[in-house]
Amino acid sequence: MVIIARRWFDKKNGNTYHSVEVYDDNNKLIGKNPFEYGYGDHYLQTAHEILQKEGHYPKTDNRLANGLNEDYHQFLNDVGHGKFLVSCTDVGRKKDL
């Protein structure tokens, strides 16, 4: 699967936003979010939410001992073990999200 993210920093207000597209192994679009607040790697959380909404990851709301959502932890393990090709690009303009 492929996650394509773009981040934009709003200098005027000091906020960071991102967009995310998630594709399956056949390059079919699973889902996208064209505009979301969030800095750093928050785009991964947005991608996870898209995958949950489309039935690719369970939504159990179980928590690990450290408080992290178990479902999100499994997703991050999959990202870390190469199940996803992840690309994130910083863009200079909002319209490039």
MIDO-688006 format. One record per residue: residue number from 1; residue in one letter; chain; x, y, z of N, C-alpha, C in turn. Coordinates in pm, whole numbers, plus 50000, padded with zeros to 5 digits. Layout:
BEGIN
<NUM a A <X Y Z> <X Y Z> <X Y Z>>;
...
This chain:
BEGIN
<1 m A <50084 49882 50000> <50000 50000 50000> <50088 50124 50000>>;
<2 v A <50031 50234 49955> <50106 50358 49941> <50033 50470 50015>>;
<3 i A <50110 50547 50091> <50058 50667 50158> <50133 50786 50101>>;
<4 i A <50059 50880 50043> <50118 51002 49990> <50065 51118 50072>>;
<5 a A <50157 51191 50133> <50118 51305 50217> <50190 51430 50172>>;
<6 r A <50125 51543 50196> <50185 51673 50171> <50160 51759 50294>>;
<7 r A <50262 51835 50335> <50248 51925 50450> <50270 52068 50405>>;
<8 w A <50195 52156 50467> <50208 52300 50439> <50208 52376 50570>>;
<9 f A <50303 52468 50585> <50312 52551 50704> <50253 52688 50673>>;
<10 d A <50150 52724 50746> <50084 52854 50734> <50164 52955 50817>>;
<11 k A <50252 53028 50753> <50340 53121 50824> <50261 53231 50895>>;
<12 k A <50153 53274 50836> <50075 53383 50893> <50019 53345 51031>>;
<13 n A <49967 53225 51043> <49904 53182 51168> <49988 53083 51249>>;
<14 g A <50098 53035 51191> <50187 52945 51263> <50135 52803 51279>>;
<15 n A <50051 52758 51187> <49995 52623 51194> <50042 52538 51076>>;
<16 t A <50045 52409 51098> <50082 52315 50992> <49959 52231 50956>>;
<17 y A <49942 52208 50827> <49831 52129 50774> <49888 52023 50681>>;
<18 h A <49808 51922 50653> <49852 51818 50561> <49735 51762 50482>>;
<19 s A <49769 51696 50374> <49672 51618 50297> <49729 51477 50285>>;
<20 v A <49639 51379 50269> <49681 51239 50262> <49598 51166 50157>>;
<21 e A <49665 51082 50080> <49599 50988 49989> <49654 50849 50021>>;
<22 v A <49566 50749 50023> <49608 50611 50051> <49563 50524 49933>>;
<23 y A <49657 50447 49880> <49631 50360 49765> <49660 50215 49802>>;
<24 d A <49586 50123 49740> <49611 49982 49764> <49723 49933 49672>>;
<25 d A <49751 49804 49676> <49860 49747 49597> <49838 49757 49447>>;
<26 n A <49715 49779 49404> <49683 49792 49261> <49669 49938 49219>>;
<27 n A <49721 50029 49300> <49714 50174 49276> <49572 50228 49272>>;
<28 k A <49480 50158 49337> <49342 50206 49349> <49332 50292 49474>>;
<29 l A <49272 50409 49460> <49257 50499 49573> <49164 50438 49677>>;
<30 i A <49215 50422 49799> <49133 50374 49910> <49057 50490 49972>>;
<31 g A <49126 50602 49989> <49062 50720 50046> <49160 50835 50056>>;
<32 k A <49106 50953 50083> <49192 51070 50096> <49131 51171 50190>>;
<33 n A <49216 51257 50241> <49174 51370 50322> <49250 51489 50266>>;
<34 p A <49182 51585 50202> <49251 51692 50132> <49305 51804 50222>>;
<35 f A <49260 51813 50348> <49305 51924 50433> <49279 51890 50578>>;
<36 e A <49387 51879 50655> <49375 51841 50796> <49484 51913 50875>>;
<37 y A <49449 51962 50992> <49549 52021 51082> <49636 51911 51138>>;
<38 g A <49764 51937 51152> <49854 51841 51214> <49996 51856 51163>>;
<39 y A <50090 51855 51254> <50231 51874 51218> <50307 51743 51235>>;
<40 g A <50435 51746 51198> <50519 51627 51209> <50464 51513 51125>>;
<41 d A <50453 51396 51189> <50403 51279 51115> <50255 51251 51145>>;
<42 h A <50181 51354 51181> <50037 51339 51206> <49964 51284 51084>>;
<43 y A <50021 51303 50966> <49960 51249 50845> <49945 51097 50853>>;
<44 l A <50031 51030 50931> <50017 50886 50947> <49889 50852 51023>>;
<45 q A <49858 50932 51123> <49733 50910 51198> <49613 50932 51106>>;
<46 t A <49621 51033 51021> <49512 51058 50925> <49499 50941 50828>>;
<47 a A <49612 50887 50781> <49608 50771 50691> <49546 50652 50763>>;
<48 h A <49581 50631 50890> <49525 50522 50967> <49374 50537 50979>>;
<49 e A <49327 50658 51003> <49183 50682 51014> <49113 50649 50882>>;
<50 i A <49176 50684 50771> <49119 50651 50639> <49110 50499 50624>>;
<51 l A <49216 50429 50658> <49217 50284 50646> <49115 50218 50738>>;
<52 q A <49096 50272 50857> <48992 50219 50946> <48853 50242 50888>>;
<53 k A <48831 50362 50838> <48699 50396 50781> <48664 50303 50665>>;
<54 e A <48764 50263 50588> <48742 50179 50471> <48755 50029 50502>>;
<55 g A <48771 49994 50631> <48770 49855 50672> <48901 49780 50659>>;
<56 h A <49012 49849 50642> <49142 49784 50629> <49211 49761 50762>>;
<57 y A <49168 49831 50866> <49220 49813 51001> <49103 49814 51098>>;
<58 p A <49109 49729 51200> <48999 49723 51297> <48995 49849 51384>>;
<59 k A <48880 49874 51439> <48865 49984 51534> <48811 49924 51663>>;
<60 t A <48903 49894 51756> <48863 49829 51880> <48864 49924 51999>>;
<61 d A <48937 50035 51988> <48954 50132 52097> <49026 50072 52217>>;
<62 n A <49094 49959 52199> <49176 49902 52307> <49299 49988 52326>>;
<63 r A <49343 50001 52450> <49461 50080 52484> <49572 49990 52537>>;
<64 l A <49695 50022 52502> <49811 49955 52558> <49839 50014 52696>>;
<65 a A <49928 49951 52771> <49960 49999 52906> <50014 50141 52905>>;
<66 n A <50079 50181 52795> <50134 50317 52787> <50031 50419 52739>>;
<67 g A <49908 50374 52713> <49800 50463 52672> <49779 50474 52522>>;
<68 l A <49873 50423 52443> <49860 50429 52298> <49749 50337 52250>>;
<69 n A <49674 50383 52153> <49569 50302 52093> <49632 50179 52028>>;
<70 e A <49583 50061 52063> <49639 49935 52012> <49628 49926 51860>>;
<71 d A <49517 49974 51805> <49497 49970 51660> <49603 50054 51588>>;
<72 y A <49628 50174 51640> <49727 50264 51580> <49868 50206 51596>>;
<73 h A <49894 50144 51710> <50024 50080 51733> <50049 49972 51628>>;
<74 q A <49949 49890 51598> <49964 49787 51496> <49992 49848 51359>>;
<75 f A <49921 49956 51329> <49943 50027 51202> <50087 50078 51194>>;
<76 l A <50136 50141 51301> <50274 50192 51301> <50375 50079 51286>>;
<77 n A <50348 49964 51345> <50435 49847 51325> <50438 49806 51179>>;
<78 d A <50321 49807 51115> <50314 49771 50972> <50390 49872 50888>>;
<79 v A <50379 50000 50921> <50455 50104 50848> <50604 50079 50867>>;
<80 g A <50644 50054 50990> <50785 50031 51021> <50844 49907 50959>>;
<81 h A <50760 49808 50932> <50807 49684 50872> <50786 49678 50721>>;
<82 g A <50761 49795 50659> <50759 49804 50513> <50630 49763 50445>>;
<83 k A <50520 49748 50519> <50394 49714 50453> <50343 49831 50369>>;
<84 f A <50390 49951 50399> <50348 50071 50328> <50469 50141 50269>>;
<85 l A <50451 50196 50151> <50546 50291 50095> <50492 50428 50134>>;
<86 v A <50569 50505 50208> <50523 50633 50260> <50605 50745 50199>>;
<87 s A <50535 50846 50147> <50600 50964 50092> <50535 51088 50152>>;
<88 c A <50616 51177 50205> <50565 51303 50258> <50650 51417 50202>>;
<89 t A <50584 51513 50142> <50651 51627 50082> <50602 51755 50146>>;
<90 d A <50694 51844 50180> <50656 51976 50229> <50637 52067 50108>>;
<91 v A <50523 52136 50106> <50490 52225 49994> <50485 52368 50045>>;
<92 g A <50507 52463 49953> <50514 52603 49990> <50381 52677 49988>>;
<93 r A <50281 52617 49924> <50152 52685 49911> <50038 52594 49950>>;
<94 k A <49935 52652 50010> <49817 52576 50052> <49754 52502 49935>>;
<95 k A <49749 52566 49820> <49682 52504 49705> <49758 52382 49652>>;
<96 d A <49882 52362 49699> <49960 52245 49656> <49934 52122 49742>>;
<97 l A <49851 52139 49845> <49816 52023 49926> <49738 51927 49840>>;
